[in-house]
Amino acid sequence: MKGVVLAGGTGSRLYPLTKAVNKHLLPVGRFPMIYYPLYRLRECGITDVLIVTGRADLGDFVRLLGSGLEFGMSLTYKVQEQAGGISDALSLAECFCGHDKTIVILGDNICEDPLVPFANAFRQQQSGARILLKEFSGPEKHQMAVAEIERGKIHSIYEKPKYTNSDMCVTGIYMYDHLVFDLIRTLKPSARGELEITDVNSLYLSKGLLHYDILPGWWEDAGTIPAMTKINRILSESPQLVAGMEKVYLQRQDHSL
């Protein structure tokens, strides 16, 4: 299985912190933001990962992460030339993924629990897609995609609805088979001028190929100042996560200083 981390965007919600630095390179706790999704993929045994970012930021990511060798990973990079939406960014991964199953994580998604059980469920899944949901109070107020559940199944998915009766937001953690690239080719830009990942998920849903899991622990989209503040507080109280990441990212450093 392959991994894809989407790390583009303008980071407008974090301005002016992102005026000169891509938001995924900003510090969260003691690590750059992008370290978190990479760590979760590595836990799942996924070491072949593609990072998609903008032209202006590519060099910064390469300087930070290099080939991924020191983290036990093999990193590949692709440039998204202009902001065209999540599906547009994911389309760049087609040659990289081939016919392998893929876990896609938005680079600003940070969660408490490992993704291992969900990745294993997806490995056993014959075909289709799997998305991770999280109960979140007032998701429409936070401009999140929302899933409506009926009788234990997803009934419908809406992209940033103004009103909803559901508290199940769609996190930025998606799992797809190779059909995803064919579906992306059928999309038309939304009113925002972007190819929406919600439309991809809705197409899987219409084919009866969309499964879901609900994240048990905390989850945050770290793309806002309040969210980053909250995550920094949570991380100070989450020694297990921090210790695990230190083992991966700092194991070759001299701790005597």
Helices and strands as residue ranges (DSSP letters): E 2-6, G 12-14, G 23-25, E 27-28, E 31-32, H 35-43, E 48-53, G 55-57, H 58-65, G 69-71, E 74-79, H 86-91, H 94-97, E 102-106, E 109-111, H 116-124, E 129-135, G 139-142, E 146-150, E 153-158, E 168-176, H 179-184, H 197-206, E 210-214, E 219-221, H 225-235, H 239-249
